[in-house]
């Protein structure tokens, strides 16, 4: 069986979104573009579905219309090993979008992303609940890009 893959619903921006996402993440590509034909819900010749790959996982981007806008109910987690990765992905994805709390953002297409430090994630699961909760409190108090240095200080007791 093939891997399960998400399909994102867009209102005419599927191809632009897929091109943007494949430009942000390495080892990514557009697989194919399908167009509406005659007697279909979309205008003949317009992009219907774009299949693309991000870091080895396949996604779909469907131009389905305005009925179903994106919401924070679904988000994509970007686990980052370094602050440079955090900066790279945050800056690219938030460009034209909007920052949110706790390292969340909405990109220019309204899709929600969580930029996460793997280091901070480990701190938040430390068996020492006092240390872990200090990191969680810093994360919850933050708005915008994750502040790994502030999380580190909280973890260390500072």
N, C-alpha and C positions, 0 to 999 in steps of 0.2 A: 504494500500500500504506500502511496506517496504521502509525503508530509502534509499535514493540515496547514492551510494558508489563509490568512485574513484577506478580505476584500473590502476596500474603503470606498465609500459612496461619495461622489462629487457632483457638483452642478456645473458641468462644462469645463472643469479644470483637471481632469484625470491625467491627461498627458503632461501638462505642466508640472503637476505634483510629482509624478513618477520621475520626470527628468530632474527635478530639484532634489528629490531624495537620493537618486543614484549619483548625483554630483556631490552630495554631502558625505556619504559613507563609502569607504574603499571597498574594492572587490564587489562592486554592484553594477547592474546593467539592466537595460530594457530588454525583455525577452521577445515580446511582440505587441503589436497594436492591432486591434480589431475595430472595424468601422460598422456603423449601422447600415443595413441594406434596405431595399424597398420593403414596404409593409412591416416596418418595425417601429417601436415607440420613439426612436430618435430620428433626426433628420438624416436622410441618406447621405453617406459619405463622411459624416461627423464621427469622431472617436467615440466608440462605445466602451471598450475595455482595454486597459493596458496591463499586461503582465510584466512584472519587474522583479528583480532580485536584489536584496540587501544583505550583504554578508552571508550569502548562501541560502537565505530563506526567501521563498517566493511569496509575492503579494499580488493582489489585483487592485486596480483602480478603475471604478466603473462610473461613467457619466450617466447617472440615473435621474437627475433633476433636483429641484429644491426641496422635495418632501422630507428628506432626512438629513438635517445638518449634523455635523460632528458635535460631540460633547465630551466632557471629562469622564463620562462613564466608561470610556475606553481610552487607554493611553498606551504609549510604547515606552518601555523602560530602556534607557541607554546606559549600560554599566560601564563606568570609566575607571581605568587603572591609574591615571595621573591627572593632575590639575590641568596639564596641557590638553588632554583629551576633553576634559570638562569644558575648558574655554573654547576649543574648536567646535564641539558639537553644540554647545549652548549658543555661541555667537552665530553660527550658521542657521540653526533652526529658529531662533527667536527673531532673526532679521525679517522685518515686515509683519511679525506676529506680536505676541504680548507675553511678558513674564508673568508668572504666577507664584504662589507660595511653595515652599518646601522643594525647590528645584524643578517645579513643573513649569511648562510653558505651552502656549498654543502657537503653532507656526502660522505662516501667512495663509494657509488653506483651512485653518480652524482645527487641525489635528493636534491632539494633546500628547505631549512627550514628558517623560521624567528623566532628568539627567542625574545620575546617581554615582556617587563615589563608592567603589568597592571597599575601600578602606573604611569609610564611615559606616557602610552597611555592616561590616564585621564588628565595628565598635558597638553598634546598636543591638547586636545579638550576643554581646559579651555576657557570660554567666553572672558577672558582677552587675546586678541590676541598677545599682546606684550610678555606676559609670555609664552604663548603657542609657539610662534615662536622662543623664545630663546631655548626652549627644542628641537624643531625640528632642529635648527641649530647644536646643540650638537650631536644629533642623526646622521644627515647627514655628519658631519665631522668625525665621528668615523668609525673605521675599526675593525672588529672583534666583540667580545662579547660586548653586551650593557653595558655602564658605567652608571648605575643608579645614583650613587653619583654625577657624573658630571651633569647629567640631573636634579637632584634635586637642585643643586647649581644654575644652569641656571634658573630654575623655580622660585627659591627664589630671584633671582636678583643678584646673586654673580658671 
